[in-house]
Amino acid sequence: MNRCNATLRALLAAALLAAPAAIHADEPVLLNDGASGMLQLEGENTLEIQGVNFTLALRVARDGELRYSARARSDRREERNVALWLDGRTLKLGALPGDEADGLILEVAAAPQLLVELALAESKVNISGLANDLRFDLRNVDLTARALSGSVSGEAEGGTLSWANVEGDFEIEAEKSDVRLSRIAGEISLQIDEGVVSLDESNGPLDADLENTKLTCRGLQGAVDLRASGGGAVELNGLRRGGRMELDDTTLALNTSRGPFDVESNSEVRFNQLEGGLTVNGFGTRVRGIGNKGKLEVGSDGAEVTVENLEGPAKIEGDSLTVHTKSTKGLLMMNCTSSRILIENAAEEVQVTTDFGELKIRRADKKVTINSRDAGIDLAEMKGAVELRADTPLVQVAWAAFVGEENSLLENPGGDVRVTVPGSAGGKVQAEAPYGRIESDLPNITVSDDGNEAAGLMGRSRSPVLRINSGGDIYIGTRQGAGQ
């Protein structure tokens, strides 16, 4: 075996003298074919390790030095010869010709100035404390790498690849691989097909293209730019700078993260405890979430939207929607057609434009503004003013409290209006039903002889004012009349 640099350099000099034509043709030169070696670098800039059925241990060496040794996989006491070639300024280390199929254990320490390239198949790799930039092409390789200060990039097919504490940028293109990343300091680029990816406690940013892949991300500091399709799943936890996602048949879960997030999806989007805003657009999207301190915007047709505990404003638009909001504390705006809408416990102002479908509100503390055509309207437990312009067979409005200074207006030229107020209500009523009749069981409301007009006070207060205009009948009564 040849261990010293002088011996390797002597072999190189002999090869140069013996085969000048080959050298001029830039053909590789065999430096060593023993089981181990040490080489002081003199201008070489790349180390390429090639093999099949290897067990490789790779670490950093002293500056300007390359060291390696090889043993049999079947018997660690048995030394195995390997070949070290020089090809231009590239050192190539691998099995001897004819021995490629036999497994071996290879230990390599490479100087930090070398670019390390791995071309391995059916192998196991352990990398620790490497200061080099690393490139790889792996097939069915199980790899564990920790404490890398250079950049990492390459391709893989199959295998389980674990990378931790990488200071440089990280880039991988993989198919059917299990990729595990943690504490990546640089930029992260993923192109994964039919794989599984976990990414933990990294700086980012993250740029990802996924096909039928499951991605789980925790504690990413940088922004996300992600495209995913083909039936996979994306789960993002503890993100700090938001991001943009384009999802086709891929579900998304956003948890305890800061936006803003901009999402295009035709699948399910779930969120829990967000800050900074979320925008979701698409067709047939299912949006479900609890807790958002920023603005929520949903624009989708044929979608389901179920959200609660929203502290910021929300805007929902689309056709053929099923919407359920609960416990909202910000301005709530909707513009929908042919949709079913249920709003519960709205603490701030509500503004709804809806045609066809149905609208139900159960408790609104502030003003509610509605513009509607051919939609069923059923409002209950109102505490603020209502400004409603509808054209529908029936409008029902029930106040839990009728107080304050802001007036209310109910207009429905297309049908009836049924109003229920509590016995403690105070304010002025003015009602007109030119084509129907008005009925009231409030003691101070006077109905005209023809039943088309009514006016009077609820209690002793003259404000706020409730104006009702109906193309059908009007009922104004106490709580007992609700729902009749």
Secondary structure as UniProt FT lines:
FT   HELIX           5..18
FT   HELIX           20..24
FT   TURN            25..26
FT   STRAND          29..32
FT   STRAND          36..40
FT   STRAND          46..52
FT   STRAND          54..60
FT   TURN            63..64
FT   STRAND          65..72
FT   TURN            76..77
FT   STRAND          82..87
FT   TURN            88..89
FT   STRAND          90..95
FT   TURN            97..98
FT   TURN            100..101
FT   STRAND          104..110
FT   TURN            112..113
FT   STRAND          115..121
FT   STRAND          124..130
FT   STRAND          134..139
FT   STRAND          142..148
FT   STRAND          152..157
FT   STRAND          160..166
FT   STRAND          170..175
FT   STRAND          178..184
FT   STRAND          188..193
FT   STRAND          196..200
FT   STRAND          206..211
FT   STRAND          214..218
FT   STRAND          224..229
FT   STRAND          233..237
FT   STRAND          243..248
FT   STRAND          251..258
FT   STRAND          261..265
FT   STRAND          268..275
FT   STRAND          278..283
FT   STRAND          286..292
FT   STRAND          296..301
FT   STRAND          304..310
FT   STRAND          314..319
FT   STRAND          322..328
FT   STRAND          332..346
FT   STRAND          350..364
FT   STRAND          368..373
FT   STRAND          376..382
FT   STRAND          386..389
FT   STRAND          394..399
FT   STRAND          408..412
FT   TURN            413..414
FT   STRAND          416..420
FT   TURN            423..424
FT   STRAND          427..432
FT   TURN            434..435
FT   STRAND          438..440
FT   TURN            443..444
FT   STRAND          445..447
FT   TURN            449..450
FT   STRAND          453..458
FT   TURN            459..460
FT   STRAND          465..470
FT   STRAND          474..477
FT   HELIX           479..481
FT   TURN            482..483
//
